[in-house]
């Protein structure tokens, strides 16, 4: 068999370590930036951070000013102008600079991760601690621990009992049948908070009602509704409920009020089950008598510099006599640390410049909203629009929009809030989908709750106001606003 050779030409684009580092820093929200800087300070002794005067670093940006032509200061250029270290490069050509080790890793840390409030006892730990009060034998306790570990964050058990049996057999070498698992599940459902380990909403609400009832008490009206008329309850078919149960409006209203007081997500009652987001604005927009002033959060502009001690060390080695190998290695180490510090400082400065540039163009495009706070004043705007204005890549705009916040006199908004598609009006103009959603939400908020507006009626009303929108689009917008259909919005 003959072996063949062929020549293949490939064109491949790769990001430099500096570009990767910049993308990571650009994605980091303000709340995480300080932690990232501290990590770099710990790893690189040639980098120093002097907080300085926060007021000076938090000065407002010029109104709609374009900083794309501003020169970037080269913090360490004087070192390389004064010192020739070319003699020491030959022995260290194969060494990997420090910055390459930091920038060449996985890109998973580009995700916008929320902050979690520390809690002394987690949701699952709280339930495991309560198992000891159930007086279970060793096998039953293992089953109970498996059941608790299978709960979702909202406290429900959505796995089939046979799947729990299989998990116990494969993972713990414990062979039990589904009836035992069901028996232990009944005991686990006695734990706090009430409704825990339910398999569906109906069981969750019933567990809470039964816990609240006194022993021997006649079945309450609320239990009758949930056990025998749950479908009518979820569909808000109140007329049929009244006919089947022989209730007047006051009796039905009281029963529904008792049911709606129950918690549909018992897992949410325990501290530590949900992550809490702490929003720290990246920008501040102030309306100064009709003039919008943009300010970058001072945490985004730390005063970083190359250590003077490392500068002096490099000058000392250069001015000294002929170097031996150990001294050359020391110089290489110093230079790598200075390089790493310089690139990190440049990346931080580029981050500031990019954030400001993007926010300035958003501010320019949505000026009416920032002056009035009226969502109907929002203009259609997509990532491509801002990318064209800033000469930046769409992916860069996306990173900024998804993880940054701006504080205004009307509230704090994620930058992503200001982006929306366009809807054609009858007059031929373009309106923002955000504007349409705001009008839709207002219509539903002000509707007669006894006769809520159907999607057809909402479509007709929007058409009368000049918005050419199909019924299916209205339904999509309503779902995006987490607003149920008319039948589920009905009240008695």
C-alpha angles and dihedrals in degrees: 000000000000121000115225129206127207137177117231126187118206130185111211129173119211130182118237118237089251091055091049091050091049092051091051092049092045091054094050113098119229092258091061099038095081091053091050091050091050090052090053091047091053093049098042118048090186090069121081132186123205111179094204122174111342093201092059092050093046098058115142120261118240115270108277089335119167111228096178092109097047112120116244115229115239103220097194103028091108090062094059093042092055101037131054110207097164091109090065099049099079097069093048103044093115096049117107113235116239094244092058091060090054098044102041101068132101119306095224091104088069089083119108101244120192123227120254121218109232113245125189093221125027126218094258094042089054091054093045090052090055094054091081090066092060093070095225126169120244095269093046091049091054089050091049092051090050091050092050091048089053095056120113121235091264090057100256128132103221097165122098115253091237089058088055089051090052092048091052091050097046101036104031102022087236116141116202135143129247093253091063091047089051091051092050090046089059089055093047088054087064090068126100133300100046114247094034119148093018116155097217141003094268093055091044093055093043092052089055093047093049091049090054096047122090120243113272093013116143115257108277125233089248091058091048090054094049096042102039106020105030095130092054089047095052091045091047090234091162096163092060091045091055093048095047095045099033094236133154123222095266094050093048092045091052093049092049091049090055092050095047089054089066119096114249091193109044092174089067092066094071120081115247097030095106132041116242121217120218108201116210111182117236092199138029122209117195125189103223102188093309095325115107114221117198120205128185114221108258090231087070091058108055119172103243126171142166112268113263088215091061091047090054092046091054092048090048093054092046093051094046130090125282109315126238122214096270091052091049090052089050091052091049090051091050093047093049091051091048090048090050092049092048094050092047092050091048090050092051091050091048089050090055091048094048094047092050094046094051094045092048091057093046088050091050093048096045098036094132093058094048089052097046108018089224111141091206087067092064112116124215108272132167132184091259091061094057092040089057093048094049100034088233129132118267090238089058091052089048092053091052095045096048099051108028133084134201125205117216134170087262097053142287118298136186109239089238087068091073095057119089142144124255128258121201115234127207090256090059094252125126122245128190119253085227088061092051092048090051091053090046092051091049092051092052093043092054097041125115102265091208089058106025119192117262122223089256091054092047090050091051092049092050090048090053088054091054103262114129100211129150121231092247089055091052089051090050093050091047091053091048087055089052091240115147125227120279094263091059093046092058117118131188 
